[in-house]
């Protein structure tokens, strides 16, 4: 990728790391018809895939080669918690755990450029105050490299020339802004390089010299300033407005500093890959696609030169710019079934780690020797799914009522589609899964929620509604100020399309999602009370006014974008819009069963967002089931918690839609779940059940 080591994922407003599930709420009005059976003879004989097999810890994940090629790292359970493991690349069987987390799983790690350390980030209880930790692979000594309370770290730059150092951003001085520091990995010493007085981010070259500062502007976009000799220029060299703010950004320098890559939508709809000569300013378009943005790139580990790029429309397609890389990608394509991606490369580029997603069998990770053209299997992520009845995913293009194309994905229950044309032999109940963000997207590939719910007897549809990313800036902008309106009717249109095609039963469609998807669930049950049979809201906001008041301080540099895309609380008109689009104020209209899941430490969607709508429903005598996790944040990171919520969810859906469910059993006892309200409405939770 452009950036060699990513410490933090992008802070899309309501992106959710892990979904949680669904429960049921008896007492609210159920659809008038009897639940339609999905128990065809072939489906009835299909084994029930245990929740643990889908949502428990993988056997291994995130395999990474050290830059020098001598070591292999991966994540795997140690005493039931995901930790970092290390093995010689020549002997993967001689592995040992290098970290000893006993509570919260480690989910992101990377190699130091000098191959001497494993680095990872970790927060506390889901509060997203990520600190950086390092493990010396020779001694096993573990060090907290950013030992600050209530602060976050972000990576600014790494280097092939100063391999024992990193540039990092820290917001320990002012929670709104990341000051840039040079971190000496050998000594742990931090040296301030630049104090941040309002910049959103910085860009460094391979010498760890800061070259660009990026500041938000009044137009809702960004201004880009050159940095020379440690001084930020007075005037920007480039700017964007709101329409290009999510589709245009610098993507990194080549190692010699002579080329700066951009992903750039200025003057076009879909973002192109641009190379700019830093000496002459000459700009060259390397790649563009009329249907989708350039989404990713493979750059040479040492030179930084882009050698391949990807475009994701219905599926992800890679195109090589370098002939040797093309030969390797073509060879891999001939050997591997389904999707694959290159996740790690040695500095000499002789060996790659390749992740392979066959879609209807569990993912595998391979070691690819480019010189010998050999693939060596490293691991199967979830061997317990070998032979499980996993189902294919069908990419779709669904028309919206105003002529937009909604890129969507559908998975059907096993045995329901005899001729494999993507249409079940008879309509089945459906779960409409709504992604978070909203400035994110759903993609083609193995999806745990699709497989789980399809196995329970439901068609599962994921829709890239307007505002979703990757499909051009016009599609994103079509979602501006459309929370609860056109963004919501896109979901309704997809549901109606599925019903009209004989995929779904009209009165047997549930809406479910995390984060923004949770908001869409609440919007669906309040703004169109009888459209959906039931809803599952996972860490979703109910009140857009309080949501914007409580966003984390480190999002301050981009708050203007939120106001312009959602509604400005600083104006009377904006406040009126936010209130109108907030499901909280229509809670009294809810007539369908609702389950809510929430993490108590969520910094993006505070617990108050769920508390408010639960209180409003209780006041009006409307039943609701509310599950709270005291040790989680924006999503449920601990497998035991995720499994517990999903146990509640599938029993809810079984009552609401008529599918199958694995009993709740002792899953809640193994988790930290607190049933705040409505245990009596879910089979397996209430007294005497």
Helices and strands as residue ranges (DSSP letters): H 41-44, H 51-55, E 61-65, E 71-78, E 81-88, E 91-97, E 109-111, E 117-122, E 131-136, E 142-144, E 153-157, E 165-174, E 177-184, E 190-194, E 201-204, E 210-216, E 222-228, E 231-232, E 238-239, G 242-244, E 249-253, E 259-264, E 272-277, E 283-287, E 294-299, E 306-312, E 316-320, H 323-335, E 339-345, E 351-357, E 364-369, E 374-380, G 383-385, E 393-399, E 405-411, E 428-434, H 448-455, E 459-463, H 473-477, H 486-500, E 504-514, H 516-527, E 534-538, H 544-549, G 553-558, H 559-566, H 572-580, G 583-589, E 593-599, H 607-619, E 625-629, H 639-657, E 673-677, G 679-681
